[in-house]
Amino acid sequence: MKRRSFLRGVGLAAAASCLPATQASARAAPAKTPRILLRSSWQTVNIGDIAHTPGVLKLLEQFHPTAEVTLWPSSVGDGVDAMLRRRFPKLKIALTADEKSAAIKECDFLLHGSGPSVVGRKELARWKAETDKPYGIYGVTIGDVDEELKILLNAAKFVYCRDSVSLELIKSKGVNCPIMEFGPDGAFACDLADQASADKFLKENDLADGKFLCCLTRLRHTPYWTIAAKKRPFDAMKHARNEEMKEHDHAPIRAAIEAVVRQSDMKVLLCPEDQTQMKVGQELLLEKLPSDVRARVVWRDRYWLTDEALSTYRRSAGVFGLEMHSPIMSIGQGIPALVGRFAEQTSKGFMWRDIGLSDWLFDFDKPEDVARLIPAVLALAKDPAAARAKAAEGQAAVEKRRRETMVVLGQYV
């Protein structure tokens, strides 16, 4: 038996040596490492804008583990660079003009990450002009389509809109990309963690696991002019609209906080999604609450990064308010999350309908929706198990859809 096995091995080796050189080298050559260029990381003053990138990176790590990924960011300052490298130590980040040019030359596929629009359309246009390599757009909201954008969308291998309103819009504008479907915001997959910082903050503020709700608020227009680094001029029209609507929008939130404190054993944590919201939470929520309620409300007075924020949400009983991406990250982790929206926002809030969470979506321009808010927030506080079960259904819907989108990406990398 040993002799026959030896002779068989010799015969196979000899046969292989007789193969044409091209066939022999094809058998011997290792599979080529796919290289993906991720255009993402739009700004760092908002933990939701930060979350897009680690969310998509997590999906690439999970579904395409052999891929080499290069990030082309707009900004990774304020500690975001280090945070991303801690979680994704193999990640390459193209920061200089030469690094970006090299990435265009070396990478096989350009993936435009999630955002409020096709934020990186100039980079898509450059990729399209300088290469004949494929690209795709992942988890974006689209509010309008001009001729230039239509050309870019049509040439993409896929366009995944993060809400059905955007999807219907691009179809109505005559976009004919081969694959146009709903695709969840990449931030659903964000799994960053800074447990030590979260532990310290919760201990300092006597917030016990599962015994508090996180509340996030905002003005109709983000007052970027108050953030020195943004260098934005004062916008009188947006400021006037903020002033006009701030009490209309925050009175229901305060009423929900009062109901939670007085009718349950939960506390409430007021926390920011962007750098302008600490002041908003203090002036429009905390300072206007009755003293007995305020005693069980914690106000976070400083901005944080996505890893600490998400670690805190994981320890809570749920999230509610007028922001979007803290709820997105929360549902991605199975944490209950209610979303308030209004006309000044993009259509992104409607993704809650697309993932089966319509009951947790509240349009603050509709009195009947505002009236639903207090009972819904109380339900989070009084029946956390039922809320977790509902959150899990939304999480499952998201996970199913993103698996399907990653299969499509796999056709090109």
Secondary structure, DSSP 8 states (H G I E B T S, - for coil): -HHHHHHHHHHHHHHHHTS-HHHHHHHHS-----EEEEEE---SSBHHHHHHHHHHHHHHHHH-TT-EEEEEES--TTTHHHHHHHH-TT-EE--SHHHHHHHHHH-SEEEE--BSS-TTHHHHHHHHHH----EEEEEE------HHHHHHHHHSS-EEESSHHHHHHHHHTT---S-EEE---GGGG-----HHHHHHHHHHTT--TTSEEEEE---SS--GGG-GGG-----HHHHHHHHHHHHHHHHHHHHHHHHHHHHSS-EEEE--SBTTHHHHHHHHTGGGS-HHHHTTEEE--S---HHHHHHHHHHSSEEEES-SHHHHHHHHTT--B-EEE-TTS-GGGGHHHHTT-GGGEEETTSHHHHHHHHHHHHHHHH-HHHHHHHHHHHHHHHHHHHHHHHHHHTTT-
